[in-house]
Every structure is written in C-alpha cells, then in structure tokens.
Amino acid sequence: MVSFSAEGVPFPPIDRRATTAWIQRVARTYGRTLGDVSYLFCDDEHILEVNRQFLQHDYYTDIITFDYDEGDTLNGDLVISLDTVRSNAEGLGKSYDEELHRVIIHGVLHLCGLNDKGPGERELMEAAENRALALR
C-alpha cells in the first residue's frame, strides 16, 4: 500500500492512483513488491528538522528515505520537501511536475537498493530515474 500525506504545505498535484500504479511497475522491474510505503510532503523547515533529528545532518534536501524493507517487499517512509523540489526544478530548467515525479521515484529506487553517494552511483541513479520516468 502506498499512502500520501502533506504537512504544512498544500497537497501536490499528483494523481494518487496513477502514481501508485507507476511505483508498483518500477518496483516490479527490480523484482520487488510493495508493502507499506508512505510519502509525507512538507516544506524545507520540516525536512531540515527531520534531517537533524534522525540523521544528524544540518542541511536542506529534497528527499529523505527511511528504509524498512523486508526481503523483496518495499517498506519505507519518504519525506519530500516541496520547497526544494520547486527550487531544484527552477535551477535545472525542468517543470515542477517532472522534478516532483523524479524525486518520488528516487526514494523508491533507494528502497530497491540503489545509492547515489559513492563513486559512479549518482550516474547510475540518474539513469534509473530516467528509465522509471519513461514508465509513467
């Protein structure tokens, strides 16, 4: 089950059913099934608070993924700052919708085992994001 909620921001313009179906399709390409995946859309201040409290990081980010996977079943909490998504979209010259969906699937890709911090991992993640976006 995928759930979506918003705290301190208007709910973003996404189709919950279509987005859930898309997330399921992407998970299947990695041999995974969906368990409980929860999205919380928030503002920069809230994600900064989460980053400080749970990760001891003192910076803004677009997404934080908490991975509770059990075997091949994806379970996790994903916190997305819509403020950062909007500023990243503007900085990259992309639409807000495209950047929002890229971040939504970025978290799922983390749950599928992809990383983006080590050498060469960012390029692999971007390629995986592009393949996933093509499945929308």
C-alpha positions as CSV (number, residue, x, y, z in Angstrom):
1,M,0.0,0.0,0.0
2,V,1.2,3.5,-0.8
3,S,0.0,6.4,1.2
4,F,0.4,10.1,0.6
5,S,0.0,13.0,3.1
6,A,1.1,16.6,3.4
7,E,2.1,18.6,6.4
8,G,2.4,22.4,6.3
9,V,2.0,22.5,2.5
10,P,-0.8,22.1,0.0
11,F,-1.0,18.6,-1.4
12,P,1.0,18.5,-4.6
13,P,-0.8,18.0,-8.0
14,I,-0.4,14.2,-8.4
15,D,-2.8,11.5,-9.3
16,R,-2.5,9.1,-6.3
17,R,-3.8,6.1,-8.2
18,A,-1.7,6.6,-11.2
19,T,1.4,7.3,-9.1
20,T,0.8,4.2,-7.0
21,A,0.5,2.1,-10.2
22,W,3.7,3.6,-11.5
23,I,5.6,2.9,-8.3
24,Q,4.4,-0.7,-8.5
25,R,5.6,-1.0,-12.1
26,V,9.0,0.4,-11.2
27,A,9.3,-1.9,-8.1
28,R,8.5,-4.9,-10.3
29,T,11.3,-4.1,-12.7
30,Y,13.6,-4.7,-9.7
31,G,11.9,-7.9,-8.7
32,R,10.3,-6.2,-5.7
33,T,6.7,-5.9,-4.4
34,L,5.1,-3.1,-2.5
35,G,4.5,-3.3,1.2
36,D,3.8,-0.1,3.1
37,V,5.3,2.9,1.5
38,S,4.4,6.3,3.0
39,Y,5.1,9.7,1.4
40,L,5.0,12.9,3.5
41,F,5.1,16.1,1.5
42,C,6.4,19.0,3.6
43,D,8.3,22.3,3.5
44,D,12.0,23.0,3.9
45,E,11.8,23.7,7.6
46,H,10.1,20.4,8.3
47,I,12.6,18.3,6.3
48,L,15.5,20.2,7.9
49,E,14.1,19.2,11.3
50,V,13.8,15.5,10.2
51,N,17.3,15.6,8.8
52,R,18.7,17.0,12.1
53,Q,16.7,14.7,14.4
54,F,17.1,11.4,12.6
55,L,20.3,11.7,10.6
56,Q,22.2,14.4,12.4
57,H,22.5,16.4,9.1
58,D,22.2,20.1,9.2
59,Y,21.1,20.9,5.7
60,Y,18.1,21.0,3.4
61,T,17.4,18.2,1.0
62,D,14.7,17.2,-1.4
63,I,14.0,13.7,0.0
64,I,14.8,11.6,3.0
65,T,14.2,7.9,2.7
66,F,13.7,5.6,5.7
67,D,14.1,2.0,4.5
68,Y,12.2,-0.7,6.4
69,D,12.4,-3.3,3.6
70,E,11.6,-6.9,4.4
71,G,13.2,-9.2,1.8
72,D,11.8,-8.3,-1.6
73,T,9.0,-6.3,-0.1
74,L,9.5,-2.5,-0.1
75,N,8.6,-0.7,3.1
76,G,9.6,2.8,3.9
77,D,8.8,6.4,4.9
78,L,9.7,9.0,2.3
79,V,9.8,12.7,3.3
80,I,9.8,15.2,0.4
81,S,10.3,18.9,0.7
82,L,8.2,20.6,-2.0
83,D,10.2,23.8,-1.5
84,T,13.4,22.1,-2.5
85,V,11.7,20.2,-5.3
86,R,10.4,23.6,-6.7
87,S,13.8,25.3,-6.4
88,N,15.6,22.3,-7.9
89,A,13.2,22.3,-10.9
90,E,13.8,26.0,-11.4
91,G,17.6,25.6,-11.2
92,L,17.6,22.7,-13.6
93,G,15.2,24.3,-16.0
94,K,12.7,21.5,-15.6
95,S,9.0,21.5,-14.8
96,Y,7.8,21.2,-11.2
97,D,5.8,18.1,-12.2
98,E,8.8,16.4,-13.8
99,E,11.1,17.1,-10.8
100,L,8.4,16.1,-8.3
101,H,8.0,12.7,-10.0
102,R,11.8,12.3,-10.3
103,V,12.1,12.7,-6.5
104,I,9.1,10.5,-5.8
105,I,10.7,7.6,-7.7
106,H,14.2,8.5,-6.4
107,G,13.0,7.3,-3.0
108,V,11.6,4.1,-4.4
109,L,14.9,3.4,-6.1
110,H,16.7,3.8,-2.8
111,L,14.2,1.2,-1.4
112,C,15.2,-1.0,-4.3
113,G,18.8,-0.8,-3.2
114,L,20.2,1.9,-5.4
115,N,22.5,4.5,-3.9
116,D,23.8,7.9,-5.1
117,K,26.6,8.9,-2.7
118,G,29.6,6.8,-3.8
119,P,31.8,7.0,-6.9
120,G,29.7,6.5,-10.1
121,E,26.5,5.9,-8.1
122,R,24.9,9.2,-9.0
123,E,25.1,8.5,-12.7
124,L,23.6,5.0,-12.1
125,M,20.8,6.6,-10.1
126,E,20.1,9.2,-12.7
127,A,19.9,6.5,-15.4
128,A,17.5,4.5,-13.2
129,E,15.4,7.6,-12.6
130,N,15.2,8.3,-16.4
131,R,14.1,4.6,-17.1
132,A,11.5,4.9,-14.3
133,L,10.2,8.2,-15.6
134,A,9.8,6.6,-19.0
135,L,7.4,4.0,-17.4
136,R,5.0,6.8,-16.4
